[in-house]
Amino acid sequence: MLTLLFYIAAGFAEIAGCFAFWAWLRLDRSVWWLLPGLLSLTLFALILTRIDSDSAGRAYAAYGGVYITASLIWMRLFEGRSPDRWELIGAAICLCGAALILWGPRST
């Protein structure tokens, strides 16, 4: 359960950081948006290292599914756009893939 919380926190930290850059470059916001963006991306990297996995590659691969889902939630909450059914189905498939990567049976 803690792993899932770390993934969710990392996802929103990364999206917030990237959105700060988006706001600066695409929405004509102040250059000062970069400061919280950089801090948020640093927080993202620190949180992701807390994932309980025997390899960084596996942790990052599984994170991809969570990131996709968190991005759609961000789109809804902060951009006011609702994901369509195909985006929701795609996110569900990605989450299943992330779960398989993380918790699938491994040969010893």
C-alpha positions as CSV (number, residue, x, y, z in Angstrom):
1,M,0.0,0.0,0.0
2,L,2.9,2.4,0.8
3,T,4.3,1.7,-2.7
4,L,1.0,2.9,-4.3
5,L,1.0,6.1,-2.2
6,F,4.6,6.8,-3.2
7,Y,3.6,6.3,-6.9
8,I,0.6,8.6,-6.6
9,A,2.7,11.3,-4.8
10,A,5.5,11.0,-7.3
11,G,3.0,11.3,-10.2
12,F,1.4,14.5,-9.0
13,A,4.8,16.0,-8.1
14,E,6.1,15.3,-11.6
15,I,2.9,16.6,-13.3
16,A,2.9,19.8,-11.2
17,G,6.5,20.4,-12.0
18,C,6.0,19.8,-15.7
19,F,2.8,21.9,-15.7
20,A,4.8,24.8,-14.2
21,F,7.0,24.7,-17.3
22,W,4.0,24.4,-19.5
23,A,2.4,27.4,-17.9
24,W,5.5,29.5,-18.4
25,L,6.1,28.5,-22.0
26,R,2.6,27.9,-23.3
27,L,0.3,30.0,-21.1
28,D,2.6,33.1,-20.9
29,R,3.0,32.9,-17.1
30,S,5.9,34.5,-15.3
31,V,9.4,33.0,-15.3
32,W,8.9,32.6,-11.6
33,W,6.7,29.6,-12.3
34,L,9.9,27.7,-12.9
35,L,11.0,27.8,-9.3
36,P,8.1,25.7,-7.9
37,G,8.4,23.6,-11.0
38,L,12.0,22.8,-10.3
39,L,11.2,22.1,-6.6
40,S,8.3,19.9,-7.6
41,L,10.4,17.9,-10.0
42,T,13.1,17.4,-7.4
43,L,10.5,16.2,-5.0
44,F,9.3,13.8,-7.7
45,A,12.7,12.3,-8.0
46,L,13.2,11.9,-4.3
47,I,9.8,10.3,-3.8
48,L,10.4,7.8,-6.7
49,T,13.5,6.6,-4.9
50,R,11.3,5.4,-2.0
51,I,9.6,2.8,-4.1
52,D,10.2,-0.7,-2.8
53,S,11.7,-2.5,-5.9
54,D,14.8,-4.6,-6.5
55,S,15.6,-2.5,-9.6
56,A,15.2,1.1,-10.6
57,G,14.0,0.0,-14.1
58,R,11.1,-2.0,-12.7
59,A,10.1,0.9,-10.4
60,Y,10.2,3.4,-13.3
61,A,8.4,1.0,-15.7
62,A,5.5,0.5,-13.3
63,Y,5.4,4.2,-12.5
64,G,4.5,4.8,-16.2
65,G,1.0,3.5,-15.7
66,V,0.4,5.5,-12.6
67,Y,1.7,8.6,-14.3
68,I,-0.7,8.2,-17.2
69,T,-3.6,7.9,-14.8
70,A,-2.5,10.8,-12.7
71,S,-2.1,13.0,-15.8
72,L,-5.8,12.3,-16.7
73,I,-6.8,13.2,-13.1
74,W,-4.7,16.4,-13.3
75,M,-6.4,17.3,-16.6
76,R,-9.8,16.9,-15.0
77,L,-9.0,18.7,-11.7
78,F,-6.8,21.5,-12.9
79,E,-7.6,22.0,-16.6
80,G,-11.3,21.3,-16.4
81,R,-11.3,18.8,-19.2
82,S,-12.9,15.4,-18.6
83,P,-11.1,12.3,-20.0
84,D,-13.1,10.5,-22.6
85,R,-13.9,6.8,-22.5
86,W,-10.8,5.8,-24.6
87,E,-8.5,7.7,-22.2
88,L,-10.1,6.0,-19.2
89,I,-9.8,2.6,-20.8
90,G,-6.2,3.3,-21.8
91,A,-5.4,4.3,-18.2
92,A,-7.0,1.2,-16.9
93,I,-4.9,-1.0,-19.2
94,C,-1.8,0.9,-18.1
95,L,-2.6,0.4,-14.4
96,C,-3.0,-3.3,-15.0
97,G,0.4,-3.4,-16.8
98,A,1.9,-1.5,-13.9
99,A,0.5,-3.9,-11.4
100,L,1.8,-6.8,-13.4
101,I,5.3,-5.3,-13.6
102,L,5.3,-4.7,-9.9
103,W,3.6,-7.7,-8.4
104,G,3.7,-10.4,-11.1
105,P,5.3,-13.7,-10.1
106,R,9.0,-13.9,-10.5
107,S,11.2,-16.9,-11.0
108,T,13.8,-17.1,-8.3
